[in-house]
Amino acid sequence: MKGNEIEELEVSFILDSATFIKATVSSNPSSRTGHVAPFVGFQRGSTTPPSVKRE
């Protein structure tokens, strides 16, 4: 049961993060690159090409 509970918490965290990003972008479009880009790069990790991170 504990394993299932942990998975549910992880899913909830992911959904909360996605909701937060959407709220941030919609409330302040000018901060899109400031908030979303680093988060996406962090989530993808080393799989993101350096050229994409610079943009």
Backbone atoms as SQL, in Angstrom:
CREATE TABLE atoms (id INTEGER PRIMARY KEY, chain TEXT, resi INTEGER, resn TEXT, atom TEXT, x REAL, y REAL, z REAL);
INSERT INTO atoms VALUES
  (1, 'A', 1, 'MET', 'N', 0.837, -1.204, 0.000),
  (2, 'A', 1, 'MET', 'CA', 0.000, 0.000, 0.000),
  (3, 'A', 1, 'MET', 'C', 0.875, 1.259, 0.000),
  (4, 'A', 2, 'LYS', 'N', 1.974, 1.186, 0.726),
  (5, 'A', 2, 'LYS', 'CA', 2.828, 2.374, 0.798),
  (6, 'A', 2, 'LYS', 'C', 3.367, 2.744, -0.575),
  (7, 'A', 3, 'GLY', 'N', 3.685, 1.751, -1.386),
  (8, 'A', 3, 'GLY', 'CA', 4.200, 2.030, -2.723),
  (9, 'A', 3, 'GLY', 'C', 3.179, 2.791, -3.554),
  (10, 'A', 4, 'ASN', 'N', 1.904, 2.393, -3.471),
  (11, 'A', 4, 'ASN', 'CA', 0.859, 3.079, -4.228),
  (12, 'A', 4, 'ASN', 'C', 0.675, 4.508, -3.727),
  (13, 'A', 5, 'GLU', 'N', 0.779, 4.694, -2.429),
  (14, 'A', 5, 'GLU', 'CA', 0.617, 6.040, -1.868),
  (15, 'A', 5, 'GLU', 'C', 1.711, 6.972, -2.373),
  (16, 'A', 6, 'ILE', 'N', 2.935, 6.463, -2.453),
  (17, 'A', 6, 'ILE', 'CA', 4.053, 7.287, -2.925),
  (18, 'A', 6, 'ILE', 'C', 3.819, 7.689, -4.386),
  (19, 'A', 7, 'GLU', 'N', 3.363, 6.750, -5.206),
  (20, 'A', 7, 'GLU', 'CA', 3.114, 7.066, -6.613),
  (21, 'A', 7, 'GLU', 'C', 2.037, 8.140, -6.739),
  (22, 'A', 8, 'GLU', 'N', 1.006, 8.048, -5.926),
  (23, 'A', 8, 'GLU', 'CA', -0.063, 9.048, -5.981),
  (24, 'A', 8, 'GLU', 'C', 0.467, 10.423, -5.601),
  (25, 'A', 9, 'LEU', 'N', 1.353, 10.476, -4.612),
  (26, 'A', 9, 'LEU', 'CA', 1.921, 11.758, -4.207),
  (27, 'A', 9, 'LEU', 'C', 2.754, 12.348, -5.335),
  (28, 'A', 10, 'GLU', 'N', 3.530, 11.506, -6.016),
  (29, 'A', 10, 'GLU', 'CA', 4.365, 11.997, -7.117),
  (30, 'A', 10, 'GLU', 'C', 3.500, 12.550, -8.246),
  (31, 'A', 11, 'VAL', 'N', 2.412, 11.848, -8.562),
  (32, 'A', 11, 'VAL', 'CA', 1.523, 12.310, -9.627),
  (33, 'A', 11, 'VAL', 'C', 0.889, 13.643, -9.235),
  (34, 'A', 12, 'SER', 'N', 0.479, 13.756, -7.974),
  (35, 'A', 12, 'SER', 'CA', -0.131, 15.001, -7.515),
  (36, 'A', 12, 'SER', 'C', 0.864, 16.147, -7.621),
  (37, 'A', 13, 'PHE', 'N', 2.115, 15.894, -7.268),
  (38, 'A', 13, 'PHE', 'CA', 3.137, 16.933, -7.340),
  (39, 'A', 13, 'PHE', 'C', 3.343, 17.387, -8.777),
  (40, 'A', 14, 'ILE', 'N', 3.380, 16.429, -9.701),
  (41, 'A', 14, 'ILE', 'CA', 3.567, 16.764, -11.120),
  (42, 'A', 14, 'ILE', 'C', 2.402, 17.618, -11.619),
  (43, 'A', 15, 'LEU', 'N', 1.192, 17.236, -11.258),
  (44, 'A', 15, 'LEU', 'CA', 0.018, 17.992, -11.698),
  (45, 'A', 15, 'LEU', 'C', 0.035, 19.393, -11.096),
  (46, 'A', 16, 'ASP', 'N', 0.411, 19.502, -9.823),
  (47, 'A', 16, 'ASP', 'CA', 0.481, 20.816, -9.181),
  (48, 'A', 16, 'ASP', 'C', 1.517, 21.689, -9.872),
  (49, 'A', 17, 'SER', 'N', 2.654, 21.103, -10.242),
  (50, 'A', 17, 'SER', 'CA', 3.707, 21.863, -10.922),
  (51, 'A', 17, 'SER', 'C', 3.213, 22.368, -12.273),
  (52, 'A', 18, 'ALA', 'N', 2.516, 21.502, -13.010),
  (53, 'A', 18, 'ALA', 'CA', 2.004, 21.900, -14.319),
  (54, 'A', 18, 'ALA', 'C', 0.984, 23.018, -14.177),
  (55, 'A', 19, 'THR', 'N', 0.134, 22.925, -13.161),
  (56, 'A', 19, 'THR', 'CA', -0.864, 23.968, -12.926),
  (57, 'A', 19, 'THR', 'C', -0.185, 25.279, -12.574),
  (58, 'A', 20, 'PHE', 'N', 0.865, 25.208, -11.771),
  (59, 'A', 20, 'PHE', 'CA', 1.594, 26.410, -11.369),
  (60, 'A', 20, 'PHE', 'C', 2.222, 27.089, -12.582),
  (61, 'A', 21, 'ILE', 'N', 2.810, 26.292, -13.461),
  (62, 'A', 21, 'ILE', 'CA', 3.439, 26.855, -14.661),
  (63, 'A', 21, 'ILE', 'C', 2.385, 27.531, -15.537),
  (64, 'A', 22, 'LYS', 'N', 1.249, 26.873, -15.738),
  (65, 'A', 22, 'LYS', 'CA', 0.192, 27.464, -16.561),
  (66, 'A', 22, 'LYS', 'C', -0.290, 28.776, -15.960),
  (67, 'A', 23, 'ALA', 'N', -0.444, 28.805, -14.631),
  (68, 'A', 23, 'ALA', 'CA', -0.910, 30.024, -13.969),
  (69, 'A', 23, 'ALA', 'C', 0.115, 31.146, -14.113),
  (70, 'A', 24, 'THR', 'N', 1.401, 30.779, -13.997),
  (71, 'A', 24, 'THR', 'CA', 2.454, 31.786, -14.107),
  (72, 'A', 24, 'THR', 'C', 2.498, 32.370, -15.514),
  (73, 'A', 25, 'VAL', 'N', 2.405, 31.516, -16.513),
  (74, 'A', 25, 'VAL', 'CA', 2.480, 31.971, -17.902),
  (75, 'A', 25, 'VAL', 'C', 1.258, 32.825, -18.257),
  (76, 'A', 26, 'SER', 'N', 0.082, 32.384, -17.839),
  (77, 'A', 26, 'SER', 'CA', -1.137, 33.096, -18.210),
  (78, 'A', 26, 'SER', 'C', -1.232, 34.441, -17.490),
  (79, 'A', 27, 'SER', 'N', -0.703, 34.514, -16.258),
  (80, 'A', 27, 'SER', 'CA', -0.810, 35.750, -15.495),
  (81, 'A', 27, 'SER', 'C', 0.264, 36.754, -15.899),
  (82, 'A', 28, 'ASN', 'N', 1.387, 36.266, -16.409),
  (83, 'A', 28, 'ASN', 'CA', 2.486, 37.158, -16.775),
  (84, 'A', 28, 'ASN', 'C', 3.234, 36.583, -17.983),
  (85, 'A', 29, 'PRO', 'N', 2.722, 36.815, -19.193),
  (86, 'A', 29, 'PRO', 'CA', 3.332, 36.239, -20.401),
  (87, 'A', 29, 'PRO', 'C', 4.797, 36.642, -20.589),
  (88, 'A', 30, 'SER', 'N', 5.178, 37.816, -20.096),
  (89, 'A', 30, 'SER', 'CA', 6.546, 38.276, -20.308),
  (90, 'A', 30, 'SER', 'C', 7.548, 37.440, -19.517),
  (91, 'A', 31, 'SER', 'N', 7.082, 36.694, -18.516),
  (92, 'A', 31, 'SER', 'CA', 7.990, 35.887, -17.700),
  (93, 'A', 31, 'SER', 'C', 8.036, 34.443, -18.189),
  (94, 'A', 32, 'ARG', 'N', 7.496, 34.188, -19.367),
  (95, 'A', 32, 'ARG', 'CA', 7.414, 32.810, -19.868),
  (96, 'A', 32, 'ARG', 'C', 8.794, 32.160, -19.918),
  (97, 'A', 33, 'THR', 'N', 9.756, 32.837, -20.526),
  (98, 'A', 33, 'THR', 'CA', 11.095, 32.251, -20.649),
  (99, 'A', 33, 'THR', 'C', 11.784, 32.192, -19.291),
  (100, 'A', 34, 'GLY', 'N', 11.421, 33.081, -18.386),
  (101, 'A', 34, 'GLY', 'CA', 12.077, 33.123, -17.078),
  (102, 'A', 34, 'GLY', 'C', 11.655, 31.984, -16.172),
  (103, 'A', 35, 'HIS', 'N', 10.436, 31.485, -16.328),
  (104, 'A', 35, 'HIS', 'CA', 9.944, 30.456, -15.409),
  (105, 'A', 35, 'HIS', 'C', 9.831, 29.085, -16.077),
  (106, 'A', 36, 'VAL', 'N', 9.309, 29.045, -17.300),
  (107, 'A', 36, 'VAL', 'CA', 9.026, 27.757, -17.933),
  (108, 'A', 36, 'VAL', 'C', 10.294, 27.116, -18.486),
  (109, 'A', 37, 'ALA', 'N', 11.119, 27.891, -19.172),
  (110, 'A', 37, 'ALA', 'CA', 12.300, 27.314, -19.813),
  (111, 'A', 37, 'ALA', 'C', 13.230, 26.616, -18.823),
  (112, 'A', 38, 'PRO', 'N', 13.596, 27.240, -17.703),
  (113, 'A', 38, 'PRO', 'CA', 14.479, 26.551, -16.752),
  (114, 'A', 38, 'PRO', 'C', 13.834, 25.301, -16.176),
  (115, 'A', 39, 'PHE', 'N', 12.534, 25.346, -15.940),
  (116, 'A', 39, 'PHE', 'CA', 11.849, 24.184, -15.373),
  (117, 'A', 39, 'PHE', 'C', 11.882, 23.023, -16.361),
  (118, 'A', 40, 'VAL', 'N', 11.609, 23.314, -17.629),
  (119, 'A', 40, 'VAL', 'CA', 11.632, 22.264, -18.646),
  (120, 'A', 40, 'VAL', 'C', 13.045, 21.701, -18.775),
  (121, 'A', 41, 'GLY', 'N', 14.042, 22.564, -18.757),
  (122, 'A', 41, 'GLY', 'CA', 15.428, 22.100, -18.847),
  (123, 'A', 41, 'GLY', 'C', 15.799, 21.241, -17.650),
  (124, 'A', 42, 'PHE', 'N', 15.300, 21.611, -16.479),
  (125, 'A', 42, 'PHE', 'CA', 15.589, 20.839, -15.273),
  (126, 'A', 42, 'PHE', 'C', 14.934, 19.469, -15.346),
  (127, 'A', 43, 'GLN', 'N', 13.704, 19.425, -15.843),
  (128, 'A', 43, 'GLN', 'CA', 12.986, 18.155, -15.936),
  (129, 'A', 43, 'GLN', 'C', 13.665, 17.220, -16.942),
  (130, 'A', 44, 'ARG', 'N', 14.093, 17.741, -18.069),
  (131, 'A', 44, 'ARG', 'CA', 14.697, 16.909, -19.104),
  (132, 'A', 44, 'ARG', 'C', 16.139, 16.549, -18.761),
  (133, 'A', 45, 'GLY', 'N', 16.799, 17.423, -18.012),
  (134, 'A', 45, 'GLY', 'CA', 18.167, 17.133, -17.592),
  (135, 'A', 45, 'GLY', 'C', 19.144, 17.210, -18.747),
  (136, 'A', 46, 'SER', 'N', 20.045, 16.236, -18.815),
  (137, 'A', 46, 'SER', 'CA', 21.123, 16.264, -19.805),
  (138, 'A', 46, 'SER', 'C', 20.628, 15.930, -21.212),
  (139, 'A', 47, 'THR', 'N', 19.348, 15.580, -21.342),
  (140, 'A', 47, 'THR', 'CA', 18.840, 15.222, -22.665),
  (141, 'A', 47, 'THR', 'C', 18.544, 16.471, -23.493),
  (142, 'A', 48, 'THR', 'N', 18.544, 17.638, -22.851),
  (143, 'A', 48, 'THR', 'CA', 18.268, 18.870, -23.580),
  (144, 'A', 48, 'THR', 'C', 19.560, 19.411, -24.182),
  (145, 'A', 49, 'PRO', 'N', 19.605, 19.630, -25.493),
  (146, 'A', 49, 'PRO', 'CA', 20.815, 20.153, -26.138),
  (147, 'A', 49, 'PRO', 'C', 21.173, 21.531, -25.591),
  (148, 'A', 50, 'PRO', 'N', 22.456, 21.860, -25.470),
  (149, 'A', 50, 'PRO', 'CA', 22.886, 23.164, -24.960),
  (150, 'A', 50, 'PRO', 'C', 22.292, 24.316, -25.764),
  (151, 'A', 51, 'SER', 'N', 22.116, 24.123, -27.067),
  (152, 'A', 51, 'SER', 'CA', 21.587, 25.194, -27.910),
  (153, 'A', 51, 'SER', 'C', 20.162, 25.542, -27.492),
  (154, 'A', 52, 'VAL', 'N', 19.394, 24.547, -27.073),
  (155, 'A', 52, 'VAL', 'CA', 18.016, 24.798, -26.643),
  (156, 'A', 52, 'VAL', 'C', 18.004, 25.535, -25.320),
  (157, 'A', 53, 'LYS', 'N', 18.937, 25.192, -24.422),
  (158, 'A', 53, 'LYS', 'CA', 18.993, 25.841, -23.114),
  (159, 'A', 53, 'LYS', 'C', 19.331, 27.324, -23.255),
  (160, 'A', 54, 'ARG', 'N', 20.215, 27.656, -24.219),
  (161, 'A', 54, 'ARG', 'CA', 20.595, 29.065, -24.385),
  (162, 'A', 54, 'ARG', 'C', 19.394, 29.890, -24.824),
  (163, 'A', 55, 'GLU', 'N', 18.560, 29.337, -25.680),
  (164, 'A', 55, 'GLU', 'CA', 17.412, 30.075, -26.172),
  (165, 'A', 55, 'GLU', 'C', 16.405, 30.239, -25.041);
